[in-house]
Amino acid sequence: MAKYAIIENGKVVNTVLAESGYATSQGWVLCENGGIGWDYINGQFVDNRPALPAPAPAPAPTKEQLLAQLQALQAQIQALE
């Protein structure tokens, strides 16, 4: 068994494991690399999927939040004495 791509309008819409004879009869294309969402252009699999946006950095803590953390730590330190 090998991995085959099901292609519609130049786009890989699914991949399946199948025997060569059956896959060929279905018009599926042997797919050693590539996957769903890739393009199939001139007999080549091309990853033209848009890049995922980088996650936004967490906002910096406010002065009030830092002071609250400091007070909580000071209380913990005093409890140890």
C-alpha positions, 0 to 999 in steps of 0.5 A: 500500500502507498499514499495517494492524493485525491485531487480536485481542481489542482488541489489535494482534497484528501489522501488515502492508503491504497493499492496501486491498481485501485488508486490508478483506476480512481485517478489518484496520484502517488503522493510521497510528500504533500497533503491536504490543502497542497496544490498539484501543479504540472505533476508536482505537489506544491505547498501554497497554503498560507502561513499561520500568523504568529501568535500575538505576544502576551501583554506586559503586566501593568504596574499595578499587577507587578506591585500586587505580585510584589506584595504577595511575595513579601507576605510569603517571605514575612510568613517564613520568618 
